[in-house]
Amino acid sequence: MDESISLLEYRIQGMDCPACAATIEKSLVKMPGIKTIQVNYSTAKMQISADEDITSSLIKNQVEKLGFKAESLDRNEKSQTFTIEGMDCGACAVTLEKHMKNVPTVEEVRVNFSTGKMHIAHELSVEAIAKEVANAGFEAVLSTGRNNEVPVNKKGASTTTISGILLALGFFGSFNGVTPSLITMLYAASILIGGYKPARSAYYAIKSRSLDMNVLMISAAIGAALIGEWFEGATVVWLFALGAALQNKSIERTRESIRGLMNLAPQEAWVKTGQNLSHKPVETIQIGDIIVIKPGEKIPLDGEVIAGSSTVNQAPITGESLPIDKNIQDIVYAGTVNESGSLEVKVTKLVKDTAIARIIHLVEEAQEQKAPTEAFIDRFAKIYTPIVFMMAIIVMVIPPLVGWGSWGEWLYKGLELLVVACPCALVISTPVAIVSAIGNAARNGILIKGGTFLETAGALNAIAFDKTGTLTEGKPKVSTIYTVNGTEEELLTIARTIEEHSQHPIASAIVTYASERGIAPLAGENFTALAGKGAKANILGVDHFAGNPKLFQELNVPLEGMESRIQSLQGEGNTLVIVGTHSKVFGIIAVSDTIRKATARALKEIKDVGVEQVVMLTGDNEGTAKKIGSQAGVDRVFAELMPEDKVQAVKQLQSEGKIVAMVGDGINDAPALATADLGIAMGGAGTDTAMETADIVLMADNLEKLPHTVKLSRKALSIIKQNIWFSLLTKLAALILIFTGDLTLWMAVMSDTGAAILVILNSMRLLQLKN
């Protein structure tokens, strides 16, 4: 490729249909310098090849003009991720983002309060970025992708502690005959030391035209000092600093829910070259290298077993409680534990592309996606804070001007309003709960792609399951053979010849059954799949068919004398493959699929957590479908469905007022997964497609984690509602107490920071929710 051409990748927010993707493509392709563009609606990603002089900001501006938002996914050397310490509310993230955007050579910056991350594209040194972040009142820690991150800046003695000591000395000194001037000096020193950091942050917030908690608190403290309430001012500063410290400590625990995953995979591996073993960093290992994993060691990279056998604990990736046997040709994943035998593994994924790396990346992206509730609250907070701030100014000025009281009295009430004006607890109420829930899910082998999908999962009242490979093992076996014309061997020979060119599980079962009996295929040609019916091939100059009874009815091939046998076999739960030509039938091969051991238990648990209706979708005949449905415990069965019929079945459930999830393998069921309100894919650890396209991915290939997913989502919605109501009622109570004269400045601070801490602690309960 021409070196002067740049490849750029973006995530697009705001697309609600494929037509949006087409609109973006048509608009951007007209821009000078754009060579090619591809927008994928399903994955919400845009890939562009363009001249080097086309900047990311030009592309983003054009996308924004169309009503969408583009976020760069470019991982070039100018892009870095920092962990930001010291943010105690969403307004802090806004202030820092605005400040960093004004720094020369910073091309792009995005700060997320929930995850405590700053993504920045720049041409400065790490130290220069850290200094700018420090100027805004926070600390920057360069994120290396592992748990060995080292703070760039380190603080000495706690200013909060010193401020508290000075406040206490002044308070107790006032009862022991200490001169008022000395007490005032102690309070002033407490304000200066404890308020230095928030004052600096407030300065940059005002400079960035933000109205955050630091601005409001410092205004209240200065106002209290001006009217002679030095004790109140010092108490405000100290309580605010203490509350911020407790909030930071609490919220860090929620952020650690994902950082713990980063240390699962070892940083070095034993590499085999000839007969020699050498210890190498995983970053230097290439695809195709042979690594050796000894008993008890963690597997460092994804790969295929080429020698040895063992049991492997895959719980870190899939959440499965029992170890899995691994033999030659089996796939193993980085971060899992080799429990017994020694394994030689051929590396199939680089360190940045392993399943655990993709999980961490997708979960961090998910935690940064705003849920509808969170987005609404952010919009509400942007209106609420300026309104209450203006109310505070009015309260300070208007009543004393018209003679309704003294200036001191109304200034004090106005200062209380300033403190109440920042809706910290309300803004925190949703994102902290979502981060906690997504973190809990990731540790249990469940990948939830964002807060939107978490909220949808919590509101589900119907779940539709694909049968084959989801409710059943997906490995059908031949159960009965019934011949009409010719021998059983002739029947199997023709059936194997036709089915050998099909990938369908039923075809594979017939081929396996025939090959185990030493029956070889004939020479055939013109192999054709007949969607939803079967397959055909030309054998010895004659068209032969293998398919369901419906196919032979359409071919007008007489099935006299076979109807009762067909009904009997179908009633026993078999799927039937009839083999014949345009003129006669050779016989019937009955194939049956066994239900998964965990299916009935999982579906019962799903109903126990509040899902009203469990539905099965299948292409099988009515008899087979009803038998499997009865064994699984589903409420409703849709049988004899073509692939497009599954979409209609999902739409029918939606038309009945249901919020529907579709559970499938993420590939064959893609249309139905996309149509449902929520697409859930199974076995994501082994399928890149499932991890990319589904809204929720169960990393293990079983249903045992689905009840926990629904339970966790419902609990998250419940906690979010609790947080919102608690935050609003606390603010309302504080506003009422201001005008009854019962609220003090320190009580106002306590109501704000205290509510925020309680909201965080309430959200953290989601981290402990058991499977």
N, C-alpha and C positions, 0 to 999 in steps of 0.2 A: 504493500500500500504506500502511496505517496506520503512522505514524512511531513509534508506541509498540511496534511489533512488531519483534523482533530476528531476523535470519537467522544461524544458526550452522551451521558445518560441521566435522565431525570425521572422523578416520581411526580405524577400529575394528580393534583387533588381537585375535586369538583366535577369529575365526569360522571354523569348518571345514565348514559346509554352509549352504544357504539358510535352513534352519529356524532357525539362530542369528539371522539377520537379522530373521525374523518374531518371534522371542522378544523381541528388543530393542525392536522397534516396539510390540508389544502392551504391554510393561511401561512404556515411557516415555510413551506416549500418554495413560496414566492420570494422569500427574503434573499437578497444577494449574498452569495457565499455558502448557502446551504446546498449540500450535494445530495444527500438522501435523508429521509426521515421516516421513522416507523413508530406509530403510537399504538400500544396494545391496551385495549379497554379492560380486558380481564385482569391483567397484572398491574394496571395503572402506571405503566412505564413508557417512557419515550426515549428512543435512541436516535441520535443525529450524527451524521458525518458532515463536517463543515471546514471551511478554510480556517487557518490558525488565528486570523484576525477577528473572527466572530467570537465575541465574548459571551460568557454565561449570562451576564446582566441583560444583554440585548435580547437573548432568547427568552429569558424570564419575563421581561417587560412585554414582549409580544404575546406570550401566553396569558399574562394578566389582563391585557387588553381584550382578550377573548372571553374573560370571565372565569379563568381557572388559575391555579397556582402551581408553579414548577419548583421542585426541590432537587438540587443537584445530588446525584449519586456518584459523582466522579471521585475516585479515591486516589487522586494524583498526589505528588509530593507536596503540593501547596496546601492540601486539605489535612487538617488535624482535628482530633477530638480531645477536649479537656474536660476533666471532672471539676465542677465548680463547687467550692465549699463556702458556706456562709449564707446561701439563699434560704430565707425562711418563708417566702410566699411568692406567688406568681408575679407580683409587681416587681420583685427584685430581678427576675429573669428579663422582664420588659426593659427595665432600666439598663441592665448590662448589655442587652442586645443593641439598644439604641446608642449606647456609649461606644461600643466596639465598631459599629457601622461608620462612626465619624473618624475612626483611626485611619490615616493614610495607608495605602497598599492592602487594606483588608477588602477583599472582593465580595465575600459573603459570610454571614454569621447567623447562626440559629441557636438560641439558648432554650433549653427545656427544663422547667422547674421540677417536673415529676421525676425525671431520671437524673437530674443534677449534671447534665451534659451540655457542653458548648461545642458545636461543630463549626469550624471556621476555615475559610480558604484565605491564605495570606502569604506575604513575602517577608515576614519578620522572623526574628529568632524566637525561640520558646521563651527566653527570658524577657524579651520585649512584650510579648503577649501577656505573660504573667504580671509584669509591671503595670500594664494598662488595666488588667482585671483588678489588681490591688488598688489602683487609683479609684476604682468604682466601689471599693469596699469589700471585695471578695478575694478568695484564694483560688489559684489555678493549679490543677494537677494534670500533667500530660498523661493522657490515657494511652497505654501501650497495648491494650487488648488482653492483659493478664493482671493478676492481683499483685503485681510488683510495682505499682504506681507510687511515686515518691512526691510529696508536696514540694512545689517550687519555692514557696514561701513558708516560713515557720514562725509562729508567734512565741513570744516569751511568756512572762507571767500574765495571768488572765486579768484583763482590764475590768471584767465584770466583778471579779473577787475584790479587787482594790476599791472599786466604786462602792461595793456593798459594805466594806469595812469602814470607809469614810462616812457613809450614810449612817451606819450603826453608831459610830463615835459621836456624830453630831446629835443623833436622836437621844442617846443615853446621857450625853453631856448637858442637854437642855434640862435634865432633872437633877443635875449635880452642881449647879451654880456656875457653870462655864459661861463666860461672857457671850452675849448675843453675837458680837462681831466675829468671834472665833467659830461659833456654831455655823454662822452664815458662810464663813470661809470653807469649813469642812463640807457643807452641802454643795457649795460652788465647785470645789475640787472634785467631788463625787460626780457632778454633772459633766464637768470637763473631761474627766478620765473615762467615765462610762459612756459618754455621748460622743466621743471623738469619732469612732468608727461609723455609727449611724449618721452623724453630721456630715462626714465625708461622702457617704452614700447618698444622703439627701441632696448635697451639692450637685453631684453628677445626675441625680434624678431630675432636678429642676433644670439643669443644663440640657438634659435630653427631653425636656418637656413631659416628664412623667410625674404622676402624683402618687408616690408609694407610701408605705407605712413609715419609712424613715423620715420623710418630709413632715408627715403629720405629727409624729412623736416629738421630733426636735422642735417643731413650732409650738407644741403644747408645753414642753419643758422651758423654752425661752419665755413664753408667755407667762408661765407660773412664776418664773424668777422676776420678771418685770413688775408683777403685781405684788411682789414680796412673799410669795408662797414658795420659799426655797426648799423646804422639806418636801412639799408636793412635787416640785420639779425634779429633785434628786430621786425621789421614789419612782416617778414615772420612768426616768432614764434607767435606773437599776432593774426595775421589774421588766421593762421592755428587753433589756440586754439578757436578763436571766431567761425570760420566755423564749427569746430567739435561740439561745444556746440549747435549751431543752427541745425546742422544735427541731433544730438541726440534728441533734443526737437521735431523736425519735425517727425522723424521716430517713436518716442514713440507714437505719435498719431495714426499711422497705426497699431502698436502692440496692442493698446487699443481696437481696433475693435473687438477683441475676448475676451479680459479680461473682457469687460463689460458683457458678457454672464455669467461669473462665479458667479456674484452676483445676478442673477435672482432668484434662489431658496433660500428660507429662511434657516437659519442654525438651527432653532428649530421648533418643531411641538407639537401640543396638542395631546397627546396619551390617548385613552380611555381604562380604565381598570375597568370592571364592570360598575358602574355609575359614576366613578371618572375620572377627567381629570387632567393630569400632563404635564408640559412643559419639553420636553426632547430634547437634541441635536440630529440632524438627523442621525449622525454617529452611535448612540446607538440603533436606531430603526431597528427591524428585519422584514423579510417577514412574513406576516400574522397578524402583529399588526394593530389595528384600530386607525386611526387618524381622528381628527375632524377639518374641515376647515370652518371658519366663513365667512360671507359675507364681501367682500373687501380684504380678505387675499390672499397671494400667496400660491399655493399648494406646499408643501415641498418635496413630493416624488411621484413617479408613483404609481398608484393603481387603484382599481376597486370600483366604487360607490356601497355601500351596503345599504345606507339609505339617503333620501333627494333628492332634485332636484334643479338645478340651471342653470344659464348660465355661461360659462367659456370663458374668453378671451385667446385664444391659440396663439395669434400673436407671442410671443417670440419663440415658437417652430416651428409653421407651416407658419407664415407670413400671416395667414388669418386675414382680417380686421374685420369681423363680429364675435361676440361671438357665441359659439356653445352650444345648449341645452344639459345638462347632466342629465341622470336619472339612476336608479338602473341598474347595470351590465355594464354601460358605463365606458370606460377607461379615466382617467385623468393623466396629465403629470406634473412633477415638473417644477416650474418656471412660470406656467400659473396662471391666476388670477380668483378666484371665485368671481363673480360679485353680485349675488343676494341672493340665499338661502344658508342655512347651509348644509354641506355634511359630511357624514361619509364614510371614504374610507379605504378599506383593502389594505395594502401595498403589492405590487407585485414585486418591485425592490428595492434593497439596494441603498444607496445614490451614490455609485460609478458606478452603472449600469443603472441609470435613462437615459431617452432619452436626457436630456440636458447635462448630463455628457458625454454620448457617442458622442454627437455632438461636444462638446468642444474638446474632445480627438481626434476625427477624423479630425476636422478642424486644430488643431495644427499640427497633423501629415501631413495633406495636405500642410500646409504652409511650412513645412520643406522638402517637396519633390521638387527636382529641375526640372523645366521645360526644354525642349530641348534647347530653346533659352538661358536660364540662364546657363545651363551646357556648351554650346558652348562659351559663353562670358567668363566664368571662365577659360576655356582652353586657350582662346585668351589672357586673362590678364596675365596668367602664362608665356606666351611667350613674350608678349609685354614689360612687366616691366623689365625683365633682359636685353632685347635687348637695350631698351632706356637707361638703367643704364650703359651698356657697351659703348654706344654711348657717354654718358656724360663724361666718363673717357677718351675716345679717343679725344673728343673735347677739354678737358682740357690740354692734353699732346701733341698730334701730331702737331697741327698748330704752336704753339710757338717753338717747336723743329726744325721745318723746316723754321722758320723765317717768318711766315705769320702774325705776330702780337705779341703783348706783352702777357706775362703770365697772367697778371691781367685781360686783356680783355677776353681771352679764358676761364680762370677759372670762370669768371662771367657767360659766356654763358653755360659752363658746369653745373654750379649750377642751372641755369634756366631749363636746361634739366632734372636735377634730380627731380625738382618739377613737371615737366610735365610727368615724367615717371610713376606716379601712376594713373591708370585709375579708380579712385574712382567713378566718375559719371557713367562711363560705367558699372562697376560691380554692382552698385546699381540699374541701370536702369530697370532691369527685376524683381528681387525679391520683391522690394518695391511695384511695381504695382500689382504683383500677391497676395501678402499679403493683400493689400487694397481691391482687387476685391473679394477674398475669404471671407474676413471679411464682406464686404457689402452683399454678398450672404447669409452668415450665419444669419445675422440679418433679412433677408427677407425670411427665411424659406427654403433656398436652400443650400444643402450641396455639395460642389464641392471638390472632393477627392484629388486634386493636380493641380499644374501648367500645367502639361501635358494635363489634361482634360479641363482646362480652355482654353488653346491654341486651342485644337481640337474643342471645342464648338464655338470659334470665327471664325473658318474656315468652319463651316458646310454649305452645300448647299442643303441638303435633310434630311428630318426627316420622319421616318416611325412610325406610331402609331398602336398599337394593338387596335381593335375596342372595344370589350367588357370590360367595366370597366375603359377604358381610355378615349375614345371619348364619350362613352355612360355611363349611370348610372350603368350598370352592374347588374341591377335588373329587368330582363324582366318579363312581365306579360302576362297571357293568354288573347288573344284578341278575338279569334273566335274558335268555335268547330263545326266540320262538320262530321256527322255520315253517314256511308255507310251500315254497318250491325250491328244491335242491337241498344240499346238506348244510350243516352248521358251518363247516370249513369254507364252502363256497360263499355263503352269506358274509362271513367275516373277511374273506379275501376282497370282495367287492367293497365292503364298508371301509376297510383300511385304505384301499386305493383312493377312494373319494375323500376320506377324512384326513389323510396325511397332509393335505395342503391347507388345512384349516387350523386356526389358533384357538378356536372355541374350546372351553374346558370339557364339554361333552365329547367333542371329536377326539381330544387327547386321551380321554378315558377309553374310547373304542380302539384307538391305535395301540395304546399300552396293553390292553387286554389281548389283542390279536398277536402282537409281537411276543408277549410272554408265552404264547402257545406255538410259536415258530411259524406263524402264518405270514407269508411275504405278500407284498402288494403286486398288482399287475401293472403293465404299462398303460398309462392313461394320458389324456390330453384335454385341453379346453376346460381346465378346472375353474369353476365359478361358485362364489358364495351367494346364496339366496337369503338376503337379510331377513331375519326373523322366521325363516322357514327351514333352511338346511343348506345343502350344497349339491353340486352335480359335477360329473366328469364324463368324458367320452371314452369308453373302454371297448376295445375291439370293434370300433366303428359304431357303437350304440350308446346313446345317452343313458347314463345310470344316475339315480337320485338317492340321496340319504337325507331324510328330513322328517318333520312332524306330520301327523295325520292330515292337517290342513293343506299341506303341500300336495299330497296325493289326491285329495278331494278336488283341488284346483286343476290337477292334471287329468281328472276324470278317470282315474285308475280304480277299478272296482275293488272294494275291501270286504266283499261278501264273506260272511262267516268269521270275520275278524273283529267285528264291532264289540262283541261281549268281552273278548280277550283284551282289546284296547281299553275298554272301560274299567275292567278289573285291574289291569296293571297300573293305570293312571290313578285309580282309587287307592292303590297301595303306596302312592307317592313317587312313582317312577316317571321319569321323562322318557318318552318313546322316540326312537329313531327307526323309521320304516325304510327299508332298502328295496329298490325295484327300478323298473323302467317305465316307459310310457304305456306298456301293455300289461305288465304283471308285477306282482310283489313277491320278493324272495323270502322276506321274513321281518321280524321285529326284534330290535335290540333295546332292552330296558336298562336305563341308567338312573342311578339314584345318588343324591348328594346328602351327606349327613350334616345335621345341625351342629354348630359349635357347642362345646361343653358349657361355655360361659353365657351363651345367648339368652336362655330363658331367665337366668338370674339377673343379668344386666337389664333386660327389658322390664322385669318386675321392679328393680330398683329405680329405673327411669320413671315409672308410674308413681312409685312411692314419693319421689321428690316433686311431684305435681304436674307432670306432663299428662294431658287429658287423653290423647289418642296416639297409639303407636301403629304404624301402617307398614305393610310390606308390598313392594313393587317387584314384579317378576314377569319374565317372558314365558314361564312355564304354564302348562295347562291348569285348569281350575282344580282338578283333583290333587295334583302334586302341591300346588300352591296352598290349598286348604290344609293339607296334612302338615306341611312345614310350618304354616302359620299357627296351627293348633299347638304344635310342639314348642314353638317359640313364645307363644302367648301374646300374639299381636291382636289388635282390636279389629283390624280391617285388612282385607287382601285385594289388591288389584292384580289380576292374572292375565296371561296371554298378551302382554304389552310389547309392542315394537319399541325400539329406543326412543322414537319421538313421542310415543304414548306416555312414557314416564313423565315427560314435561307436562303433558295435559293433566296427568293425575295430580301432580304438584299444584298446578293451577286450579284444579277442582277443589282441592283442600283449602287453598287460599281464598277461593270464592265463597267458601263456607265460613269465612271469618277467622280462619286459623293462621297463626304465625308458625310457619313450617320450616323445619330443618330437613335437609336431605343428607343421608349418610351413604357414602359409596367409596369406590377406590380412587377417585380423583381423576380417572382417565376415561373409562368407558361411560361413566355417568356424568360427564362434564356438562351436557346441556341441562340436565335436571338439577345438578349442583348449582349451576348459575341461576336457574329460575327460582329456586327456593330462597326464602328470606335469609337462610344461613346454610352454607355448604360445609359439610364435615367430611374430611377424607381420613381413611384408615391406612396404617402402614407407612406413614410419611417418612420414617427413617430410611427407607429404601427407595423412595420415589421423589425425585426433584419436582416432577409435575405436580404432585399432591401438595408439596410444601409451597409451591408458587401460586396455585390456583384456588385452593380451598380457603375458607375463612377461618376454620378451626381444623387443626390436624392432630389426630391421635397417633403418636409416633409408633406405638405398638400395633400389630395387626390383629387387634381384638377389641371387643366392645366394653371391656371392664372399666375403662376410664371415662366412658360417656356419662354415667350417672354422676360422677364427681364433677364433671364439667358443668352439667346443669345445676347441680347443688351449689357449686362455687359461684356461678353466675347469679343465681337467685339470691344468695347470701350477699354478694357484692351490691346488687340493686337495693336490697334491704338496708345495708349499711350506708349507702349513698343517701338514701331518703332520710335515714336517721340523722346523718351529718348535716344535711341541708336544713331540716326543720330545727335542729338544735342551734345551728348557727343563726338562723333567722330569728328565732325566739329570744336568743341571748341578746342580739342587737336591739330587738324591739323592747325588751325589758330595760336595757341600758338607756335607750332614748326616753322611755317613760320616766325613769328615775332621775334623769337630768332635770326635767321640768317640774318634778315634785320636790327637788332640792335634796334628795337622799343619796345621790351619787357623788363620789369624790373622784379626783383625777386618778388616784392609784387604783380605785375600784374599777374605773373605766379601762385601765391598762390590763388589770387582772381578767376582766370580762373578755377582752380581745385575745390576749396571749393564752389565757387559760382555756378558752373555747377552742383555739387552734390546736393546742396540745391534746385536748380530749378528743378532738376529731381525728387527729393522727393516730392516737392510741386505739381508738375505735376501729379505724381502718386496718390497723396492724393485726387485728384478730383474724383477718383473712389469710395472713401468712401461716397461721397455726391450724387452719381448717384441715381436718384429716380426711383421707380418702375413704 
